[in-house]
């Protein structure tokens, strides 16, 4: 597929009450769930962690968040900087229900674009997206300007929106985009796993 895979694991999990990466779901840490799935798409797996984290994951390269820690944009920049391939699949570590077939479909849409990102009714899903390395300069500019929103650097780039009707055949319930941010989210994810 000639794409790196970046797992953003540096979030502090403040609403949940603890770090998410090693949180277990169905007896498997969230980070391991991501790693296991993404190894089917890439031989270049990168986990972006905070400087104070000490994550354990096999067959990945651990890279630090850009210092000082400034949020998701810094993690995305660190991941893209470390990628060995021109494209990177980027996901958040707290999305436990990724669809392999949806990610494959998104990889097939890359030609002629710099970003491939789902756009749902609620907006973009920038932490379930594909980024070309040419995104790095505008991303770093946005970071230097103090931007916080991930989509803040999209303006000058060729963006392929993946619409709900395209996603439906691969993930009709849109669970790929479910994040575990709160204890309630975790309880819901456990219900689905037990399901």
Phi and psi in degrees as GROMACS dihedral restraints (atoms count N, CA, C in turn):
[ dihedral_restraints ]
;  ai    aj    ak    al  type     phi  dphi    fc
    3     4     5     6     1    53.5    20    10
    4     5     6     7     1    49.2    20    10
    6     7     8     9     1  -140.0    20    10
    7     8     9    10     1   140.8    20    10
    9    10    11    12     1   -79.3    20    10
   10    11    12    13     1   167.8    20    10
   12    13    14    15     1  -129.9    20    10
   13    14    15    16     1   126.4    20    10
   15    16    17    18     1  -117.3    20    10
   16    17    18    19     1   124.8    20    10
   18    19    20    21     1  -108.4    20    10
   19    20    21    22     1   118.9    20    10
   21    22    23    24     1   -87.1    20    10
   22    23    24    25     1   110.7    20    10
   24    25    26    27     1  -120.2    20    10
   25    26    27    28     1    11.8    20    10
   27    28    29    30     1   -87.5    20    10
   28    29    30    31     1    -1.3    20    10
   30    31    32    33     1   -61.8    20    10
   31    32    33    34     1   148.8    20    10
   33    34    35    36     1   -87.2    20    10
   34    35    36    37     1   -11.4    20    10
   36    37    38    39     1    60.8    20    10
   37    38    39    40     1    36.8    20    10
   39    40    41    42     1   -63.4    20    10
   40    41    42    43     1   -40.9    20    10
   42    43    44    45     1   -71.1    20    10
   43    44    45    46     1   -27.0    20    10
   45    46    47    48     1   -83.1    20    10
   46    47    48    49     1   -27.1    20    10
   48    49    50    51     1   102.4    20    10
   49    50    51    52     1    -6.3    20    10
   51    52    53    54     1  -165.4    20    10
   52    53    54    55     1   168.1    20    10
   54    55    56    57     1   -56.9    20    10
   55    56    57    58     1   138.1    20    10
   57    58    59    60     1   -88.4    20    10
   58    59    60    61     1   -30.9    20    10
   60    61    62    63     1   -53.6    20    10
   61    62    63    64     1   -41.3    20    10
   63    64    65    66     1   -97.8    20    10
   64    65    66    67     1     5.7    20    10
   66    67    68    69     1   -63.3    20    10
   67    68    69    70     1   132.4    20    10
   69    70    71    72     1   -91.5    20    10
   70    71    72    73     1   139.9    20    10
   72    73    74    75     1  -134.6    20    10
   73    74    75    76     1   118.9    20    10
   75    76    77    78     1    62.5    20    10
   76    77    78    79     1    30.7    20    10
   78    79    80    81     1    80.1    20    10
   79    80    81    82     1     5.6    20    10
   81    82    83    84     1  -125.0    20    10
   82    83    84    85     1   129.3    20    10
   84    85    86    87     1   -59.0    20    10
   85    86    87    88     1   145.5    20    10
   87    88    89    90     1   -54.6    20    10
   88    89    90    91     1   -43.2    20    10
   90    91    92    93     1   -61.2    20    10
   91    92    93    94     1   -39.8    20    10
   93    94    95    96     1   -68.4    20    10
   94    95    96    97     1   -34.8    20    10
   96    97    98    99     1   -59.5    20    10
   97    98    99   100     1   -45.8    20    10
   99   100   101   102     1   -65.5    20    10
  100   101   102   103     1   -47.1    20    10
  102   103   104   105     1   -59.1    20    10
  103   104   105   106     1   -45.7    20    10
  105   106   107   108     1   -60.7    20    10
  106   107   108   109     1   -42.3    20    10
  108   109   110   111     1   -71.1    20    10
  109   110   111   112     1   -44.3    20    10
  111   112   113   114     1   -71.3    20    10
  112   113   114   115     1   -21.7    20    10
  114   115   116   117     1   -63.7    20    10
  115   116   117   118     1   -17.5    20    10
  117   118   119   120     1   -80.3    20    10
  118   119   120   121     1    -9.5    20    10
  120   121   122   123     1  -116.3    20    10
  121   122   123   124     1   -18.2    20    10
  123   124   125   126     1  -151.4    20    10
  124   125   126   127     1   150.2    20    10
  126   127   128   129     1  -104.9    20    10
  127   128   129   130     1    11.7    20    10
  129   130   131   132     1  -129.3    20    10
  130   131   132   133     1    88.3    20    10
  132   133   134   135     1  -101.0    20    10
  133   134   135   136     1   130.2    20    10
  135   136   137   138     1  -125.0    20    10
  136   137   138   139     1   132.4    20    10
  138   139   140   141     1  -114.9    20    10
  139   140   141   142     1   121.8    20    10
  141   142   143   144     1   -93.8    20    10
  142   143   144   145     1   123.4    20    10
  144   145   146   147     1  -126.3    20    10
  145   146   147   148     1   159.8    20    10
  147   148   149   150     1   -70.5    20    10
  148   149   150   151     1   161.1    20    10
  150   151   152   153     1   -62.5    20    10
  151   152   153   154     1   -29.6    20    10
  153   154   155   156     1   -92.6    20    10
  154   155   156   157     1     4.6    20    10
  156   157   158   159     1   -90.9    20    10
  157   158   159   160     1   154.2    20    10
  159   160   161   162     1  -136.9    20    10
  160   161   162   163     1    74.4    20    10
  162   163   164   165     1   -78.7    20    10
  163   164   165   166     1   155.4    20    10
  165   166   167   168     1  -123.7    20    10
  166   167   168   169     1   121.7    20    10
  168   169   170   171     1  -157.2    20    10
  169   170   171   172     1   133.6    20    10
  171   172   173   174     1   -80.1    20    10
  172   173   174   175     1   150.4    20    10
  174   175   176   177     1    59.2    20    10
  175   176   177   178     1    35.7    20    10
  177   178   179   180     1  -135.3    20    10
  178   179   180   181     1   161.4    20    10
  180   181   182   183     1  -102.3    20    10
  181   182   183   184     1   124.7    20    10
  183   184   185   186     1   -90.8    20    10
  184   185   186   187     1   125.1    20    10
  186   187   188   189     1  -126.0    20    10
  187   188   189   190     1   145.7    20    10
  189   190   191   192     1   -79.2    20    10
  190   191   192   193     1   149.3    20    10
  192   193   194   195     1   -56.0    20    10
  193   194   195   196     1   152.2    20    10
  195   196   197   198     1   -61.4    20    10
  196   197   198   199     1   138.7    20    10
  198   199   200   201     1  -100.6    20    10
  199   200   201   202     1   139.3    20    10
  201   202   203   204     1   -76.4    20    10
  202   203   204   205     1   158.6    20    10
  204   205   206   207     1   -57.9    20    10
  205   206   207   208     1   125.0    20    10
  207   208   209   210     1  -134.4    20    10
  208   209   210   211     1    19.2    20    10
  210   211   212   213     1   103.9    20    10
  211   212   213   214     1  -161.4    20    10
  213   214   215   216     1   -64.3    20    10
  214   215   216   217     1   -39.9    20    10
  216   217   218   219     1   -58.9    20    10
  217   218   219   220     1   -39.0    20    10
  219   220   221   222     1   -65.1    20    10
  220   221   222   223     1   -40.6    20    10
  222   223   224   225     1   -64.7    20    10
  223   224   225   226     1   -42.5    20    10
  225   226   227   228     1   -62.8    20    10
  226   227   228   229     1   -42.8    20    10
  228   229   230   231     1   -62.6    20    10
  229   230   231   232     1   -42.2    20    10
  231   232   233   234     1   -63.4    20    10
  232   233   234   235     1   -42.8    20    10
  234   235   236   237     1   -64.5    20    10
  235   236   237   238     1   -46.3    20    10
  237   238   239   240     1   -64.9    20    10
  238   239   240   241     1   -37.2    20    10
  240   241   242   243     1   -63.0    20    10
  241   242   243   244     1   -32.9    20    10
  243   244   245   246     1   -86.4    20    10
  244   245   246   247     1   -15.4    20    10
  246   247   248   249     1   -62.8    20    10
  247   248   249   250     1   137.6    20    10
  249   250   251   252     1   -87.3    20    10
  250   251   252   253     1   -18.4    20    10
  252   253   254   255     1  -107.9    20    10
  253   254   255   256     1   161.4    20    10
  255   256   257   258     1   -64.7    20    10
  256   257   258   259     1   -23.3    20    10
  258   259   260   261     1  -118.0    20    10
  259   260   261   262     1   152.2    20    10
  261   262   263   264     1  -136.0    20    10
  262   263   264   265     1   133.3    20    10
  264   265   266   267     1   -81.8    20    10
  265   266   267   268     1   126.8    20    10
  267   268   269   270     1  -120.9    20    10
  268   269   270   271     1   124.7    20    10
  270   271   272   273     1  -136.2    20    10
  271   272   273   274     1   154.9    20    10
  273   274   275   276     1   -85.2    20    10
  274   275   276   277     1   145.8    20    10
  276   277   278   279     1   -71.2    20    10
  277   278   279   280     1   -13.5    20    10
  279   280   281   282     1   -96.3    20    10
  280   281   282   283     1    21.8    20    10
  282   283   284   285     1  -109.4    20    10
  283   284   285   286     1    89.4    20    10
  285   286   287   288     1   -81.6    20    10
  286   287   288   289     1    -4.5    20    10
  288   289   290   291     1  -118.6    20    10
  289   290   291   292     1    41.0    20    10
  291   292   293   294     1   -59.3    20    10
  292   293   294   295     1   147.2    20    10
  294   295   296   297     1  -106.4    20    10
  295   296   297   298     1   117.0    20    10
  297   298   299   300     1   -59.3    20    10
  298   299   300   301     1   -42.0    20    10
  300   301   302   303     1   -67.8    20    10
  301   302   303   304     1   -35.5    20    10
  303   304   305   306     1   -66.3    20    10
  304   305   306   307     1   -43.7    20    10
  306   307   308   309     1   -63.0    20    10
  307   308   309   310     1   -38.4    20    10
  309   310   311   312     1   -63.2    20    10
  310   311   312   313     1   -41.4    20    10
  312   313   314   315     1   -60.8    20    10
  313   314   315   316     1   -44.4    20    10
  315   316   317   318     1   -63.3    20    10
  316   317   318   319     1   -38.5    20    10
  318   319   320   321     1   -60.7    20    10
  319   320   321   322     1   -33.6    20    10
  321   322   323   324     1   -72.2    20    10
  322   323   324   325     1   -11.3    20    10
  324   325   326   327     1   -95.3    20    10
  325   326   327   328     1     2.0    20    10
  327   328   329   330     1   -66.4    20    10
  328   329   330   331     1   -31.5    20    10
  330   331   332   333     1   -53.8    20    10
  331   332   333   334     1   124.6    20    10
  333   334   335   336     1    84.8    20    10
  334   335   336   337     1     5.8    20    10
  336   337   338   339     1  -128.5    20    10
  337   338   339   340     1   165.6    20    10
  339   340   341   342     1  -109.4    20    10
  340   341   342   343     1   -24.5    20    10
  342   343   344   345     1  -138.4    20    10
  343   344   345   346     1   137.0    20    10
  345   346   347   348     1  -122.6    20    10
  346   347   348   349     1   115.5    20    10
  348   349   350   351     1  -141.2    20    10
  349   350   351   352     1   133.4    20    10
  351   352   353   354     1   -63.7    20    10
  352   353   354   355     1   140.6    20    10
  354   355   356   357     1  -126.8    20    10
  355   356   357   358     1   106.2    20    10
  357   358   359   360     1   -95.5    20    10
  358   359   360   361     1  -179.9    20    10
  360   361   362   363     1   -59.2    20    10
  361   362   363   364     1   -32.7    20    10
  363   364   365   366     1   -81.8    20    10
  364   365   366   367     1    -7.8    20    10
  366   367   368   369     1   125.7    20    10
  367   368   369   370     1  -165.4    20    10
  369   370   371   372     1   -70.2    20    10
  370   371   372   373     1   155.4    20    10
  372   373   374   375     1  -116.5    20    10
  373   374   375   376     1    73.5    20    10
  375   376   377   378     1   -70.7    20    10
  376   377   378   379     1   -12.1    20    10
  378   379   380   381     1  -103.2    20    10
  379   380   381   382     1    25.1    20    10
  381   382   383   384     1  -145.1    20    10
  382   383   384   385     1    67.0    20    10
  384   385   386   387     1  -147.5    20    10
  385   386   387   388     1   170.1    20    10
  387   388   389   390     1  -113.7    20    10
  388   389   390   391     1   136.5    20    10
  390   391   392   393     1  -130.0    20    10
  391   392   393   394     1   135.8    20    10
  393   394   395   396     1   -87.8    20    10
  394   395   396   397     1   151.9    20    10
  396   397   398   399     1   -63.6    20    10
  397   398   399   400     1   -18.5    20    10
  399   400   401   402     1   -66.3    20    10
  400   401   402   403     1   -10.5    20    10
  402   403   404   405     1   -72.0    20    10
  403   404   405   406     1   -18.0    20    10
  405   406   407   408     1   -61.5    20    10
  406   407   408   409     1   -47.5    20    10
  408   409   410   411     1   -59.4    20    10
  409   410   411   412     1   -49.9    20    10
  411   412   413   414     1   -65.1    20    10
  412   413   414   415     1   -30.4    20    10
  414   415   416   417     1   -64.7    20    10
  415   416   417   418     1   -45.6    20    10
  417   418   419   420     1   -65.8    20    10
  418   419   420   421     1   -34.5    20    10
  420   421   422   423     1   -64.3    20    10
  421   422   423   424     1   -43.6    20    10
  423   424   425   426     1   -62.1    20    10
  424   425   426   427     1   -40.6    20    10
  426   427   428   429     1   -64.4    20    10
  427   428   429   430     1   -44.2    20    10
  429   430   431   432     1   -64.7    20    10
  430   431   432   433     1   -29.4    20    10
  432   433   434   435     1   -82.6    20    10
  433   434   435   436     1     0.5    20    10
  435   436   437   438     1    84.5    20    10
  436   437   438   439     1    13.5    20    10
  438   439   440   441     1   -66.1    20    10
  439   440   441   442     1   147.7    20    10
  441   442   443   444     1  -114.3    20    10
  442   443   444   445     1   -32.3    20    10
  444   445   446   447     1   -73.0    20    10
  445   446   447   448     1   133.5    20    10
  447   448   449   450     1   -61.4    20    10
  448   449   450   451     1   -37.3    20    10
  450   451   452   453     1   -77.1    20    10
  451   452   453   454     1     1.4    20    10
  453   454   455   456     1   -63.0    20    10
  454   455   456   457     1   -21.3    20    10
  456   457   458   459     1  -102.0    20    10
  457   458   459   460     1     4.4    20    10
  459   460   461   462     1   -68.4    20    10
  460   461   462   463     1   -26.6    20    10
  462   463   464   465     1   -51.4    20    10
  463   464   465   466     1   -41.0    20    10
  465   466   467   468     1   -91.8    20    10
  466   467   468   469     1     6.0    20    10
  468   469   470   471     1  -115.3    20    10
  469   470   471   472     1   160.7    20    10
  471   472   473   474     1   -87.0    20    10
  472   473   474   475     1   111.8    20    10
  474   475   476   477     1  -110.7    20    10
  475   476   477   478     1   125.9    20    10
  477   478   479   480     1   -98.2    20    10
  478   479   480   481     1   111.5    20    10
  480   481   482   483     1   -79.6    20    10
  481   482   483   484     1   131.1    20    10
  483   484   485   486     1  -102.8    20    10
  484   485   486   487     1   112.8    20    10
  486   487   488   489     1   -87.9    20    10
  487   488   489   490     1   160.2    20    10
  489   490   491   492     1   -54.0    20    10
  490   491   492   493     1   -37.4    20    10
  492   493   494   495     1   -68.0    20    10
  493   494   495   496     1   -25.0    20    10
  495   496   497   498     1   -78.6    20    10
  496   497   498   499     1   -34.0    20    10
  498   499   500   501     1   -74.2    20    10
  499   500   501   502     1   -34.0    20    10
  501   502   503   504     1   -51.6    20    10
  502   503   504   505     1   -42.2    20    10
  504   505   506   507     1   -62.9    20    10
  505   506   507   508     1   -24.5    20    10
  507   508   509   510     1  -100.2    20    10
  508   509   510   511     1   -28.9    20    10
  510   511   512   513     1  -152.1    20    10
  511   512   513   514     1    73.7    20    10
  513   514   515   516     1   -62.2    20    10
  514   515   516   517     1   -26.0    20    10
  516   517   518   519     1   -93.4    20    10
  517   518   519   520     1     0.2    20    10
  519   520   521   522     1    57.3    20    10
  520   521   522   523     1    32.2    20    10
  522   523   524   525     1   -73.7    20    10
  523   524   525   526     1   -18.0    20    10
  525   526   527   528     1   -54.5    20    10
  526   527   528   529     1   -29.0    20    10
  528   529   530   531     1   -99.1    20    10
  529   530   531   532     1     7.4    20    10
  531   532   533   534     1   -76.4    20    10
  532   533   534   535     1   125.4    20    10
  534   535   536   537     1  -107.0    20    10
  535   536   537   538     1   145.5    20    10
  537   538   539   540     1   -97.0    20    10
  538   539   540   541     1    99.8    20    10
  540   541   542   543     1  -111.8    20    10
  541   542   543   544     1   -24.5    20    10
  543   544   545   546     1  -132.9    20    10
  544   545   546   547     1   165.5    20    10
  546   547   548   549     1   -57.6    20    10
  547   548   549   550     1   -32.6    20    10
  549   550   551   552     1   -66.8    20    10
  550   551   552   553     1   -40.3    20    10
  552   553   554   555     1   -62.0    20    10
  553   554   555   556     1   -42.4    20    10
  555   556   557   558     1   -62.7    20    10
  556   557   558   559     1   -42.4    20    10
  558   559   560   561     1   -62.5    20    10
  559   560   561   562     1   -40.5    20    10
  561   562   563   564     1   -64.8    20    10
  562   563   564   565     1   -43.8    20    10
  564   565   566   567     1   -60.5    20    10
  565   566   567   568     1   -40.8    20    10
  567   568   569   570     1   -65.9    20    10
  568   569   570   571     1   -35.1    20    10
  570   571   572   573     1   -64.7    20    10
  571   572   573   574     1   -43.7    20    10
  573   574   575   576     1   -63.3    20    10
  574   575   576   577     1   -42.0    20    10
  576   577   578   579     1   -62.5    20    10
  577   578   579   580     1   -41.2    20    10
  579   580   581   582     1   -72.0    20    10
  580   581   582   583     1   -27.5    20    10
